[in-house]
Amino acid sequence: MQLKQIPRDALLKPLQAVSGIVERRHTLPILANVLLEQKDARLFVTATDLEMQISAHVDLPAKEAQAVTVAARKLQDLLRALPDEAMLNVDATGNRMTVRAGRSHFRLQTLPAADYPRIGVGQDQVQALTLPQRELRGLLKSVEFAMAQQDIRYYLNGMLLVIASGSLQAVATDGHRLAWASLPVAGEYQRQEVILPRKTVLELGKLLGESDDPVTLDILANQVRFRFANVELVSKVVDGKFPDFNRVIPVGHTKMVELDRIVALAALQRASILSNEKFRGVRVVLATDLMKIVCTNSEQEEAEEELEIDYKGDPLDIGFNITYLLDALQNVNVDKVRFAFGDANSSALVTIPDRDDYKYVVMPMRI
C-alpha cells in the first residue's frame, strides 16, 4: 500500500471515527488493528470487536486495490502528535508500514489484511428508515443513561428500539429506573423491536452529529446497520426479550409538581454532596407550596434545600437514589419538568409538561 503526499487529516479523521471500538487487550491480536483498504477511488478504514464493525472512508484515488492492517491506537497517536498541516507518505510492504511526515519517520508492524475478521453484513433487509442525525442522537442521549451495566439479565445491558407506524421509540432500564422517549418518523412501518448492545449505543452517540444530515437505520436479520456521512456501523443485536415497559410506567398519580429543571438540578447537586456515598439516598418531602430535598450521611451531616412550588395536595415523604434523579434532569434539554407521585412506596414519574414524548420512572428507596 502506498499513499503519496496526503493531508494528515485524510487518514486521521476516518481513523478517529472507527478506533473507539478497538479493544486494547484481546485474545486475537489482530483486533487491536484497523484495516486500511484502497478501492473504488477511496480509502476505507475499518475496525471491529466481532460484535460491532465501523467503517469510514475518504476519497483518495489509487492505482490498484490494496489492503493492510496496522495497530489502531499507535497510528492514531502518531498522527495526532504531528502538526495539523503535515503531509504524509505511507508505504506498507512486507510486515512493516512506514509513515513519513517532513523529518518525522515511523515504522509500524502490520498484519495481513486477509486475516482480518470482518463481520458479514446480512443481505436480507427487513425494514429501513431515514431521519436527521440530531434527532436520532437526541433520542439515544435522552435514555441511554438508564441502561444497565454488566447485569446478568443481559438484555438490560442495552437499549430497546421500537419501530412503529409513525414513531421511533427508545427504552432503557436497569431494573431500578426506566427511561422512554419517542420521536415521530414519516412513513408506515411494521412494528418491530430490536435491542442494541450498550457499546453500540454509546459509540453512536459519539459519531452522530448535531445536524440535519440524514442517517439511515437498516434492520437486518440479527443485525442493525447505521449509515451516515462517510460512516457505516454494523452491529449484532441482543437476542432476548425486553420487559414490557408499558406495565412499568405508572398511571393515575395525583400528586403533581412542576419544577424549573435548572433550579431543581442545582438544588439536587448541592444536596448530593452530603449524601451517603454508598446508598446515595435523598428524601423528597412535599408540603403545601413547598418541596424539601434532604440528604444525610454516616457522619451525621445533613443538606436541606427548599424549593417553592405550586402544590396543594397531601403531604408526602419519599426516598430515592439521588443519582437517578440527577440523571433524569441532566439528560433532558427543557425548561420545566413535571414529577408525579403516588405514595411513599410507589414509583415516581417524570415527564415534560405539554409533551407526551418522554417518560422517566424511578423506584423509591427506604431511607
C-alpha distance (Angstrom), angle and dihedral (degrees) to the residues before:
residue distance angle dihedral
M1 . . .
Q2 3.80 . .
L3 3.80 128.7 .
K4 3.79 116.0 -177.7
Q5 3.80 124.5 -155.9
I6 3.79 98.0 -26.4
P7 3.83 122.5 163.5
R8 3.80 113.9 -101.2
D9 3.82 92.1 -120.0
A10 3.81 92.3 54.9
L11 3.80 86.9 71.9
L12 3.82 100.7 25.1
K13 3.83 98.6 55.2
P14 3.82 98.0 55.1
L15 3.81 88.6 40.8
Q16 3.82 91.0 54.8
A17 3.81 90.3 48.4
V18 3.80 93.6 58.3
S19 3.81 106.7 28.2
G20 3.82 95.6 77.5
I21 3.81 90.7 84.0
V22 3.79 95.9 48.5
E23 3.80 110.9 114.6
R24 3.80 116.1 -136.1
R25 3.79 92.1 -149.2
H26 3.76 120.8 34.1
T27 3.77 138.4 151.8
L28 3.82 88.2 -121.9
P29 3.83 109.6 59.9
I30 3.81 92.2 -158.1
L31 3.82 90.4 65.1
A32 3.82 87.5 71.5
N33 3.81 86.0 64.4
V34 3.78 134.1 77.6
L35 3.77 123.1 -136.4
L36 3.81 114.8 -122.8
E37 3.81 114.0 -162.8
Q38 3.77 130.8 178.4
K39 3.78 112.1 -157.7
D40 3.81 140.5 128.5
A41 3.84 91.1 19.2
R42 3.79 90.3 -60.6
L43 3.79 139.2 99.8
F44 3.81 111.5 -131.8
V45 3.81 121.1 -161.1
T46 3.81 114.5 -164.6
A47 3.82 133.8 -176.9
T48 3.81 130.9 178.6
D49 3.80 140.7 177.5
L50 3.83 91.6 -167.4
E51 3.83 90.8 -103.4
M52 3.79 97.2 59.9
Q53 3.79 134.4 21.0
I54 3.80 128.1 -162.5
S55 3.78 124.6 -169.3
A56 3.82 126.5 -176.2
H57 3.78 128.0 179.7
V58 3.80 143.0 -164.8
D59 3.79 128.9 -165.0
L60 3.78 106.2 -100.3
P61 3.81 119.2 151.4
A62 3.80 116.6 -133.9
K63 3.77 132.5 -175.6
E64 3.80 93.7 -135.8
A65 3.78 140.7 5.3
Q66 3.81 111.2 -86.7
A67 3.80 135.3 167.3
V68 3.81 140.3 -175.5
T69 3.81 138.9 158.6
V70 3.81 125.2 -130.3
A71 3.82 136.9 173.6
A72 3.81 106.1 -74.6
R73 3.81 101.0 -152.6
K74 3.81 95.5 42.6
L75 3.79 93.6 50.0
Q76 3.79 92.0 45.1
D77 3.81 93.3 48.7
L78 3.80 91.5 48.7
L79 3.80 93.4 50.1
R80 3.81 92.5 46.9
A81 3.79 90.1 52.2
L82 3.81 91.9 55.8
P83 3.83 121.8 87.5
D84 3.82 115.0 -86.2
E85 3.79 92.2 -116.1
A86 3.81 95.2 48.6
M87 3.80 118.2 134.6
L88 3.80 116.1 -144.5
N89 3.76 134.8 -145.1
V90 3.79 111.5 -166.5
D91 3.79 124.3 -172.1
A92 3.81 123.3 176.3
T93 3.79 117.1 -173.2
G94 3.79 129.6 153.5
N95 3.81 108.3 -17.8
R96 3.80 97.0 -31.6
M97 3.80 135.1 82.5
T98 3.80 118.5 -157.6
V99 3.80 118.9 -156.9
R100 3.80 118.4 -169.7
A101 3.81 126.7 -174.8
G102 3.80 116.1 167.6
R103 3.79 105.6 -54.8
S104 3.79 93.3 -16.3
H105 3.78 115.7 103.1
F106 3.82 126.7 -178.7
R107 3.79 133.9 178.6
L108 3.81 118.7 -159.4
Q109 3.79 130.2 -175.6
T110 3.79 116.5 -114.5
L111 3.79 135.6 -162.0
P112 3.83 125.7 -148.9
A113 3.81 116.3 -83.1
A114 3.81 89.3 -139.6
D115 3.82 89.3 67.5
Y116 3.80 94.7 54.0
P117 3.85 109.6 115.6
R118 3.78 105.4 -133.3
I119 3.78 122.8 -172.4
G120 3.77 111.8 -114.8
V121 3.79 108.6 -124.5
G122 3.79 114.1 -136.8
Q123 3.78 116.1 -118.3
D124 3.80 96.6 -155.5
Q125 3.79 104.3 91.7
V126 3.79 111.2 -162.6
Q127 3.80 99.6 -177.1
A128 3.79 138.8 -15.8
L129 3.77 133.2 -164.1
T130 3.80 133.4 178.5
L131 3.80 127.3 -150.0
P132 3.82 139.3 154.8
Q133 3.80 115.6 -73.6
R134 3.80 93.4 -126.4
E135 3.81 91.6 56.2
L136 3.80 94.9 51.4
R137 3.80 91.8 43.4
G138 3.81 90.9 50.3
L139 3.80 91.3 48.8
L140 3.80 92.6 52.2
K141 3.81 94.1 44.1
S142 3.79 92.9 51.3
V143 3.83 93.5 61.4
E144 3.83 109.1 18.3
F145 3.81 94.1 91.2
A146 3.83 89.7 67.9
M147 3.82 94.2 60.0
A148 3.80 115.8 116.1
Q149 3.79 122.0 -114.7
Q150 3.80 119.1 -138.7
D151 3.80 93.7 -20.5
I152 3.80 115.1 166.9
R153 3.80 85.5 -130.2
Y154 3.80 88.3 76.7
Y155 3.81 94.1 -169.0
L156 3.83 89.0 67.7
N157 3.82 90.6 59.7
G158 3.77 89.7 82.0
M159 3.78 145.6 33.2
L160 3.78 129.2 -84.5
L161 3.80 115.4 -133.4
V162 3.79 115.2 -162.8
I163 3.77 118.2 -164.8
A164 3.77 110.7 -163.3
S165 3.76 136.0 159.6
G166 3.79 105.3 -64.5
S167 3.81 98.2 -5.9
L168 3.79 146.2 69.7
Q169 3.80 113.6 -152.4
A170 3.81 130.7 -168.1
V171 3.82 124.5 -160.8
A172 3.80 131.5 -178.4
T173 3.80 131.7 173.5
D174 3.80 138.6 167.1
G175 3.80 94.4 -167.0
H176 3.82 93.6 -96.7
R177 3.81 99.4 63.5
L178 3.79 136.8 10.9
A179 3.80 131.5 -152.8
W180 3.81 123.1 -162.1
A181 3.80 127.5 -179.1
S182 3.77 134.1 170.0
L183 3.78 137.7 -168.3
P184 3.80 130.6 -171.2
V185 3.79 119.2 -109.5
A186 3.78 125.7 -170.9
G187 3.78 116.9 -117.3
E188 3.77 141.2 41.6
Y189 3.79 117.4 -75.6
Q190 3.77 135.2 175.0
R191 3.78 112.5 -115.5
Q192 3.78 109.4 -97.0
E193 3.80 134.6 165.0
V194 3.81 127.6 -155.0
I195 3.81 129.9 172.3
L196 3.81 114.1 -138.2
P197 3.83 116.0 -152.8
R198 3.80 115.6 -111.5
K199 3.80 93.5 -114.3
T200 3.81 91.4 52.9
V201 3.81 92.1 52.2
L202 3.81 93.0 49.5
E203 3.80 92.8 47.0
L204 3.81 91.9 50.1
G205 3.80 89.1 52.3
K206 3.81 89.0 58.2
L207 3.80 96.6 44.6
L208 3.80 103.0 42.4
G209 3.80 115.0 87.6
E210 3.81 133.4 -137.1
S211 3.78 91.2 -112.1
D212 3.78 140.4 101.8
D213 3.80 90.8 -115.7
P214 3.81 109.2 127.9
V215 3.79 128.8 -101.3
T216 3.79 119.7 -166.4
L217 3.80 119.5 -148.0
D218 3.80 114.0 -157.9
I219 3.79 120.1 -168.0
L220 3.80 108.2 -150.8
A221 3.79 132.2 173.6
N222 3.84 103.8 -66.1
Q223 3.80 90.4 -20.4
V224 3.78 142.4 79.3
R225 3.79 125.4 -151.0
F226 3.80 127.9 -160.6
R227 3.80 118.9 -164.3
F228 3.80 122.0 -172.9
A229 3.81 137.2 144.1
N230 3.82 104.9 -26.1
V231 3.82 94.7 -28.6
E232 3.78 133.3 98.6
L233 3.81 119.2 -173.4
V234 3.81 119.9 -172.1
S235 3.80 120.4 -174.5
K236 3.75 137.9 175.8
V237 3.79 114.2 -121.3
V238 3.79 125.6 -126.7
D239 3.78 111.6 -100.0
G240 3.80 105.8 -137.7
K241 3.78 146.0 87.2
F242 3.79 114.4 -89.0
P243 3.83 115.0 -143.3
D244 3.82 118.3 -97.0
F245 3.79 96.7 -95.7
N246 3.80 94.0 -170.6
R247 3.81 89.8 67.9
V248 3.82 90.5 55.9
I249 3.81 97.2 53.2
P250 3.83 107.6 90.6
V251 3.80 121.5 -131.8
G252 3.78 130.1 -166.6
H253 3.81 99.1 34.5
T254 3.82 107.3 157.1
K255 3.81 103.2 -172.0
M256 3.82 101.3 88.3
V257 3.79 125.2 -179.1
E258 3.81 125.1 179.6
L259 3.80 115.6 -157.1
D260 3.77 138.6 -175.3
R261 3.80 99.9 -113.3
I262 3.81 96.9 -143.2
V263 3.82 93.8 46.5
A264 3.82 92.7 47.5
L265 3.80 91.9 45.1
A266 3.81 92.3 52.0
A267 3.82 91.7 48.5
L268 3.81 91.8 50.4
Q269 3.81 91.8 46.9
R270 3.81 91.4 53.1
A271 3.81 92.9 46.0
S272 3.80 92.4 47.6
I273 3.82 90.5 64.7
L274 3.80 89.1 74.3
S275 3.81 97.5 37.1
N276 3.79 121.3 117.9
E277 3.81 105.5 -84.5
K278 3.80 93.3 -141.4
F279 3.81 103.7 39.7
R280 3.83 99.6 25.2
G281 3.80 92.0 -153.9
V282 3.80 125.0 175.5
R283 3.82 129.2 -177.9
V284 3.78 117.8 -140.6
V285 3.80 109.8 -160.0
L286 3.81 120.4 -169.7
A287 3.79 123.8 -161.8
T288 3.80 133.0 154.1
D289 3.83 106.8 -48.1
L290 3.81 91.2 -19.4
M291 3.80 138.0 96.5
K292 3.79 120.4 -170.3
I293 3.78 123.7 -161.4
V294 3.81 111.4 -160.2
C295 3.82 128.9 -176.5
T296 3.79 128.2 176.9
N297 3.79 133.9 176.1
S298 3.79 140.1 -159.7
E299 3.84 91.2 -89.4
Q300 3.83 89.1 65.1
E301 3.81 90.5 -110.1
E302 3.80 119.3 144.5
A303 3.79 138.9 -163.3
E304 3.80 121.2 -164.8
E305 3.80 125.6 -175.7
E306 3.80 124.8 -175.9
L307 3.80 123.6 -155.5
E308 3.80 124.7 -170.7
I309 3.80 109.6 -130.0
D310 3.77 139.9 166.9
Y311 3.81 100.5 -108.6
K312 3.80 130.3 141.2
G313 3.81 100.7 163.2
D314 3.79 132.7 107.8
P315 3.80 117.6 -61.0
L316 3.81 117.0 -95.6
D317 3.81 135.9 -169.7
I318 3.81 112.7 -169.7
G319 3.80 134.8 162.0
F320 3.81 130.3 -138.6
N321 3.75 141.0 168.8
I322 3.81 99.5 -95.9
T323 3.81 92.3 -146.2
Y324 3.80 89.5 63.2
L325 3.81 91.4 54.1
L326 3.81 92.4 46.2
D327 3.81 90.7 50.7
A328 3.79 91.5 54.1
L329 3.81 94.7 50.8
Q330 3.80 95.0 42.3
N331 3.79 95.1 53.2
V332 3.81 102.8 50.7
N333 3.79 118.0 73.2
V334 3.82 99.9 -149.3
D335 3.80 137.0 113.5
K336 3.81 99.3 -128.0
V337 3.79 135.0 32.4
R338 3.80 129.8 -171.1
F339 3.80 124.1 -141.0
A340 3.80 118.2 -159.7
F341 3.82 118.5 -165.7
G342 3.78 134.0 -172.9
D343 3.79 113.0 -176.8
A344 3.81 133.4 -40.7
N345 3.82 91.1 -81.2
S346 3.80 98.4 46.8
S347 3.79 129.5 91.1
A348 3.79 116.7 -104.3
L349 3.79 122.2 -126.3
V350 3.81 122.5 -143.1
T351 3.80 117.5 -163.2
I352 3.80 139.4 158.7
P353 3.84 115.0 -105.8
D354 3.82 114.4 -107.9
R355 3.81 92.0 7.2
D356 3.78 132.0 94.0
D357 3.81 99.7 -170.6
Y358 3.81 99.3 90.6
K359 3.80 133.9 51.7
Y360 3.79 130.0 167.7
V361 3.79 122.6 -172.7
V362 3.80 122.6 -165.1
M363 3.80 125.3 -176.7
P364 3.81 119.7 -132.7
M365 3.79 123.7 -115.9
R366 3.79 131.5 -151.2
I367 3.80 114.1 -109.1
